[in-house]
């Protein structure tokens, strides 16, 4: 799918994706990695969700590898288990340091303090390479439906990670019940966050079949990340 210019311009050699649990960070990260690879960029996706063993980028290993994307996963997942044990791999630092012209490292970070603290371990290397930190917002996600709660969530992430958010991605959806109206209402929420956070809203994700108004920076995404029963 085409990456809107507003999103593409917001990316940096190291692009960190953060947000509350269930906001859709992994879905966005996987789509972005695949679309950047389709444009000819060399992509490495780092799964830094070391606490939650479900809905992680690691679970999409097959589709990522099919698109030529390198995956850096938690240690235990590399041996075929989703055991819920925090585990970092020595491949993370070299991957970050290798980001540069013509290549991107996308970091799919965990959505709680533990995930943000793990991200903070690499703050110096990330800052040295040049980074973007995209906050994925979902109006329909419990616990962050109030913009003030979303702001508190962002500040906690920034404090623990020692990094600053640079832009907002609107990923407001209701899974299979998502309609065009659902997306439009999500934009209102994301624009409120933009003003509250003092950060630009760089795109709104939409199901690939939707035809949104031309004034919306729409990013069509595919449902690569699904629950086990879907």
Phi, psi and omega in degrees: 000154181285134176272123180298148184298327180297323177285315182301319181292336182276348183283156175224170181309321172248117180244116183261133181247119183231174180151176181287156174307135176084001180286338179107026181301314184293317178301315179296315182299316181295315178298316181296317179299314182295318182289324176293321178297322180295335177277355177105003179280151173274125188236135168237129178251121180258120176272103180255016175276085188271359183252308182277118183276003183243155176055046180251160178301329181302328180292346180258023184308314185298310183292327178294314180295326178298333180262011176075025183263129177282135180244127173250114189243161175305152188306312186291328178291335180293340179254019170087026178227149174257027178310130187278070180231122178303128183204121179252149182253150179290355180281347186293308183300311178300325179296315179297315182293338181273355179291143180180203183300126179083002179218150179229146166247123177253126180251116177267101187270155177293157187265009180233188182298321180296317179295320180290325178295320176299320177298320181298336178299334184250015185301319182296314181294320180297314180297321182295327182276341186094122187222159165240144174234110185264124177268116181272120184250138177225107183305331188264007179275126178304148176083345176230021178291332174276125181306326178295324176292322177295320178297318178297319178299316179296315181298323177296318178297314181297317181296313183289326184272343184062030177230159180246137175295147181241343183195166180243138171246124178274114179238038182289123182201165175234042181052231185291345179271004181294133175237173177298325178294322176303315181294315181299320177293327177293327179295320178302316178297313182295323178294325175294318177298320181303315178292320181291319182279337188072035183231149179286145170270113190263343176189164174235123179284144179218150172303143186304333184277350184283147176244096186269159177304149186294341181277000179261130177281080187274137176242101180292130180234157179256150183277063178294323184267115181229158174290158183301335184266359179274000000 
